[in-house]
Amino acid sequence: MTSGTNGADGTGGSDGRSGAGVIRVLVADDQQMVRQGFTVLLNTKPDIEVVGQAVDGRDAVAKVGELVPDVVLMDIRMPELGGIEATRLITADHPGIRVLVLTTFDLDEYVYEALRAGAAGFLLKDASADQLAEAVRVVAAGDALLAPGITRRLIAEFSRLDGSPRPPLRQRVGELTERETEVLALIAQGLSNAEIAGRLVVAEQTVKTHVGRILVKLGLRDRTQAAVFAYESGLVRPSGY
């Protein structure tokens, strides 16, 4: 836990928020104004505390080890070590820490690779304060930031660019039951558990159980990886974009 004193970079907090239930966030961006802006916005939320700032990917990896935040807001394009590689290192060494990728453009060419590297989702830098806070809460809770239509379009676009379906992945789909395969396809479309339950006319808890089994069987960390897997395996084909 942090000491609760404000540092020169505006991180931490003097309001004593550090404690159970407070989401600890590390902001990683090479632009000082962006770092400070996100820090100010997030620190206005009683359930969120920015515990540190990182100036590049290498700094982010180091500070994650020191501060052990719950969520890292990670810019993709940074000097020294880019956001993609930093995300890969962080998620490999700290699987419990969630990385939320920040990008300026809704079709940033690197976002898909960041998702494959283990990011829990992505957010545009022009998001409102409420959208930013809600995104942090969503990924901190273990969910993937997949609901917005732009995320579905992005995943579909980059899976299309990535090439043809990969046979080994397609074979792994065969490990799933028919119902689990249906649920996986709906996850890839960006539907929430509640929406999937409504579509399949089953209880939401049943969907949650299916999702858990899908992740275990396929060796995936979260819904984001499940969606990427669905596209890469050819189970879901990009269409309608």
N, C-alpha and C positions, 0 to 999 in steps of 0.2 A: 504494500500500500504506500501511497505517497504521504508526505508529511503534511500536505494541506497548505503549504505556503506558496504564494505566487512567485514564479521565477521571472527573469528578465524577458523571457520570450512569451510571457503571457499564459503559460501552461499551468497545470495544477489548479488549485482553487483555495480560496481563503474562507469559503463558506462551510467547510467541514463536511462536504458531501461524500468524501471517500468512505466507502463502507459497503455492506451487503446491499445488493439491489441496484447499485450505481454502475453504469456501463463505462468502463475505462477505455478511452480512445487515444490512439497515436495518430497524428496527422503527418503524412509524408508527402512533401511537395517542394520542388526547388525554388518556387516563387514565394518570397516572404509574405507578400500581401495575401496570397491565397491561404497560406498556413494560418496567418493571424485571423483572417476573415472567418475561416471555418472554426477556429478555436473560439472566437467570440460568439458565433452563432450557437455552437453546441453547448458552451458553458452557460447559456441562458436556460437550458433545460435542466430541471431538478434531478432527473434520473441519468444524466450523462455528464461525464467529466473528462476533459482532455488532459491527459497526464504527461504528454510530451509531444515534441515536434521533431521531424527529421528532414534534413535538407536534400537527401538523395537516397537511393536504394540501399547503399552500403550502410549509411547512417541509420536507416529504418531497421535493417536486420540487427544491427548492434543494439539499438534502443529497445527492440522487442525483447531481446534477451535480458536487458536490464529492468525494464518496466513491466513486462508481461501484461500488455493490455488485453482487453477482450476483443477489440476491433481495431484494425488498421485501415485508415483512409489512405489509399495508395495511388499517387499519380502514376500514369504509365510512362511518360517521357521525362526521364531525369538523367543527369550526368552521373559519372562514376559507375553506377549500377542502375540499370533501368528497372521500372516497376514490375515487369514480367518476371525477370530473374529473381528480384527481391521477393516477389510473391511466392515463387517456387521454393526458395530457400526457407521462407518463414513457415509455409504450410507443411513442408517436409519435417522441419525440426519442432514445430509447435502446432500440431494438428488441431488443437482446441482454439487457436486464435483465428478469427475470421478476418479476411481481407476484402474490403470493399473498394473496387477500382474506381478512380476518378478520371474522367476524360472530358475534353472540350467538345468533341464532335460525336454525334450519336452513331456514326458508323466508323469510328476510329479503327484503322486496320489492325491495331494491336489488341483490341479488346478480346477478341475470340481466343487468342493465344493466352491471354491472362486468365480467362475462364478455365482453359485446359491446364494452366499452371496451378490451379487450386483456388482462384478467387471465388468468393461467394456470390458475386454479382457486380454490377457496375452502376455508376450514377454520373449524370452530367454535372459539370461544375456550375452550371447556371440554375441548379435546383434551388428551390426555396428553402428557408430555414426549417420549416415543418417537414418538407420532403427529405431533407438531409437527416434530420433527427429520426424520422420514421424508418429510413433506410438503415441507419445504425441499429435501431431496435430490432428490425426484422432479422438482420444477419447475426446479431448478438444472440437472438433466441434460437439460432440454429437453422433458420429458414434461408432459402435462396431468394435473391432479389430478381424474380423472374416475371412477375405479374405485368409490368408495363409492356404494351405492345411493341415498343421500340426495342426491348430486349429480345423478344421473340424474333423480330425482323433481323436483328444483328446476328443472333446465333444461326438463324437459317441462312443468312447471306454468307457467313464465313464457313459454314459447313459445306455450302455449295462451292466455294472457292477452294476448299481444302481437298477436293478430289472425290473419287468414287467411294462407295461404301467399303469398309475394310472387312474382308471375310472372317478373320478371327473374332472380331467384335460381333458380327452377325451370328456366329455360332454360339456365342455366349448368351444371346437373347433366348436361345433354345432352353436355357436353364430355368427360365421363368415360366410360371403357369400362364394360362390364357388370360386370366384376369389381371395378373401382374403385368403382362405385356400391354394390356389395354391401359392400365394406370400409367405405365411408363410413357406411352405415347401421349397421354393427356398432360403429364408433367412437362413434356417437351413443348407442348403448345402454350405453356405458361399458366395452366390452371392451378388454383389453390386446392387444398384438400376438400374444402367445402364445395367448391365448384365441381370437382371430380365426383364427389358423393352425389351431387344433384344430377350430374350427367349419367351416372351408372345406377342411380336410385338405390344407394346403399348408405349405411351410417358413416358419418365422417370418421369415427374411430376405426371402422373397417378399412377405410382408405389409408389412414395413418399406419395401420398394421401392414398393409400391402407395401407402402412406401418403404417402411423399415426393412422388410424382407428383400425388396428389390436392391436396396443399397448394400445389404449384407451379401446377397448372392453375387452381385456384380463387383463387389469390392470398391464401392464408391463412397465418397465422404458425405455428399449432400445432393440436394435436388438440382443444383446447377450442373454438377458432374453428370447426373442422370440425364439431364436434357441434352448435354453435349454428346453423351454416349448414344442416345437415341438417334441423333442426326448422323453421327459418324458411322454407326452400324448399318444405317440405311433403313432402320425401322420406321423413321419419320422422314418424309421427303419435303424439302423446302418447296412451298407453293403459295401462290396468292399474294406475293410481295412485289 
